[in-house]
């Protein structure tokens, strides 16, 4: 039986393209959405209509609460002003697989994109939390694969969804045995 996907398990990581640093999350992410579109043009011929496809447009909309300090927020904000490309990973924390060669090391399913932040808006209301929203436009085509997250990030994520079946034993969150 299929389970409903949980949006909280999909987290975005970013890095300035070409920078030799670990990708980092934009903190306090509240939502993101992916949209794909492709124009199809139809030409009427004497033999009937034929159609051709246009280029794929792949956009990711991002929303988050602003942190007092967040280097990823600053990098993304600078990327639109200074017009430099960014790498983005959408990591699925529910798609966790233990490495057979290195037990205790896990990889997660992910989509990888290179592109540009094309919109970046911050709001600072008097009574509510300040927010940021932006749009990432993918260049070329996104790629699918697996990523290894920094250990510190795995610790802050707590735990991911587990099934009720016996073969999906909780080994994270409260399922971590206490140290002796």
MIVEXDREN-395449 format. One line per field, with one value per residue (C-alpha): x, y, z; residue in three letters; residue number from 1. Coordinates in steps of 0.1 Angstrom, whole numbers, m for minus. Example, Ala and Ser with C-alpha at 12.3 -4.5 7.8 and 13.67 -1.06 7.14 Angstrom:
// MIVEXDREN-395449
east: (123, 137)
north: (m45, m11)
up: (78, 71)
residu: (ala, ser)
num: (1, 2)
This chain:
// MIVEXDREN-395449
east: (0, 13, 19, 11, 43, 51, 62, 83, 106, 116, 144, 163, 200, 220, 256, 271, 281, 318, 324, 343, 320, 292, 257, 237, 200, 181, 169, 132, 119, 81, 73, 86, 69, 82, 66, 74, 60, 67, 51, 37, 33, 10, 14, m14, m1, m19, m14, m29, m15, 20, 34, 68, 79, 95, 121, 113, 108, 116, 110, 112, 93, 108, 93, 109, 109, 140, 166, 186, 217, 218, 248, 226, 200, 227, 243, 209, 201, 235, 231, 203, 220, 254, 239, 258, 245, 235, 233, 202, 193, 158, 166, 139, 146, 121, 142, 170, 193, 221, 254, 263, 300, 300, 273, 259, 264, 232, 223, 191, 172, 176, 170, 199, 196, 219, 203, 196, 175, 153, 131, 139, 115, 117, 89, 92, 58, 53, 35, 43, 76, 97, 95, 114, 102, 120, 121, 149, 150, 167, 191, 191, 175, 174, 192, 182, 205, 215, 233, 251, 241, 265, 263, 254, 223, 212, 213, 191, 165, 154, 137, 119, 86, 87, 62, 42, 58, 84, 111, 111, 123, 129, 166, 166, 150, 139, 149, 186, 197, 211, 249, 261)
north: (0, 35, 61, 98, 118, 143, 177, 182, 154, 173, 198, 222, 226, 253, 261, 288, 270, 261, 268, 241, 240, 217, 225, 241, 243, 276, 275, 276, 265, 265, 254, 249, 239, 226, 235, 222, 236, 231, 248, 227, 244, 229, 235, 226, 208, 193, 159, 170, 188, 181, 194, 202, 208, 239, 240, 227, 253, 241, 265, 259, 284, 288, 301, 304, 324, 346, 337, 363, 350, 324, 323, 305, 333, 358, 338, 334, 370, 380, 355, 375, 409, 397, 374, 342, 306, 284, 246, 232, 198, 187, 160, 134, 125, 96, 80, 69, 40, 26, 22, m15, m8, 17, 7, 37, 59, 68, 84, 101, 103, 138, 159, 181, 214, 242, 276, 311, 328, 350, 365, 372, 390, 396, 409, 424, 429, 446, 417, 385, 367, 381, 359, 353, 340, 333, 315, 293, 287, 255, 255, 224, 194, 183, 151, 124, 106, 101, 125, 121, 148, 164, 146, 178, 182, 146, 152, 184, 167, 144, 116, 107, 87, 50, 24, 1, m30, m50, m44, m6, m3, 33, 38, 76, 102, 84, 51, 58, 37, 57, 56, 34)
up: (0, m9, 18, 14, 9, 37, 25, 57, 45, 14, 22, m1, 0, m19, m29, m50, m83, m84, m47, m28, 2, 15, 3, 31, 39, 39, 75, 85, 51, 52, 16, m18, m51, m84, m117, m151, m184, m220, m250, m278, m311, m337, m375, m399, m429, m459, m442, m409, m378, m366, m333, m319, m284, m270, m243, m208, m182, m146, m117, m80, m57, m22, 10, 44, 76, 79, 105, 123, 106, 78, 54, 28, 29, 23, m6, m23, m19, m33, m62, m78, m72, m85, m111, m103, m107, m78, m72, m56, m42, m31, m6, 3, 39, 38, 10, 33, 24, 45, 27, 25, 24, 53, 78, 97, 67, 49, 15, 6, m27, m43, m73, m84, m103, m115, m123, m111, m85, m106, m78, m42, m19, 18, 40, 74, 90, 123, 140, 121, 114, 86, 55, 23, m10, m42, m75, m88, m125, m136, m165, m187, m171, m134, m124, m100, m77, m40, m16, 17, 42, 67, 100, 119, 96, 101, 139, 137, 114, 143, 125, 93, 87, 94, 82, 106, 91, 111, 85, 91, 126, 139, 142, 145, 169, 200, 184, 190, 220, 249, 253, 281)
residu: (unk, unk, unk, unk, unk, unk, unk, unk, unk, unk, unk, unk, unk, unk, unk, unk, unk, unk, unk, unk, unk, unk, unk, unk, unk, unk, unk, unk, unk, unk, unk, unk, unk, unk, unk, unk, unk, unk, unk, unk, unk, unk, unk, unk, unk, unk, unk, unk, unk, unk, unk, unk, unk, unk, unk, unk, unk, unk, unk, unk, unk, unk, unk, unk, unk, unk, unk, unk, unk, unk, unk, unk, unk, unk, unk, unk, unk, unk, unk, unk, unk, unk, unk, unk, unk, unk, unk, unk, unk, unk, unk, unk, unk, unk, unk, unk, unk, unk, unk, unk, unk, unk, unk, unk, unk, unk, unk, unk, unk, unk, unk, unk, unk, unk, unk, unk, unk, unk, unk, unk, unk, unk, unk, unk, unk, unk, unk, unk, unk, unk, unk, unk, unk, unk, unk, unk, unk, unk, unk, unk, unk, unk, unk, unk, unk, unk, unk, unk, unk, unk, unk, unk, unk, unk, unk, unk, unk, unk, unk, unk, unk, unk, unk, unk, unk, unk, unk, unk, unk, unk, unk, unk, unk, unk, unk, unk, unk, unk, unk, unk)
num: (1, 2, 3, 4, 5, 6, 7, 8, 9, 10, 11, 12, 13, 14, 15, 16, 17, 18, 19, 20, 21, 22, 23, 24, 25, 26, 27, 28, 29, 30, 31, 32, 33, 34, 35, 36, 37, 38, 39, 40, 41, 42, 43, 44, 45, 46, 47, 48, 49, 50, 51, 52, 53, 54, 55, 56, 57, 58, 59, 60, 61, 62, 63, 64, 65, 66, 67, 68, 69, 70, 71, 72, 73, 74, 75, 76, 77, 78, 79, 80, 81, 82, 83, 84, 85, 86, 87, 88, 89, 90, 91, 92, 93, 94, 95, 96, 97, 98, 99, 100, 101, 102, 103, 104, 105, 106, 107, 108, 109, 110, 111, 112, 113, 114, 115, 116, 117, 118, 119, 120, 121, 122, 123, 124, 125, 126, 127, 128, 129, 130, 131, 132, 133, 134, 135, 136, 137, 138, 139, 140, 141, 142, 143, 144, 145, 146, 147, 148, 149, 150, 151, 152, 153, 154, 155, 156, 157, 158, 159, 160, 161, 162, 163, 164, 165, 166, 167, 168, 169, 170, 171, 172, 173, 174, 175, 176, 177, 178, 179, 180)
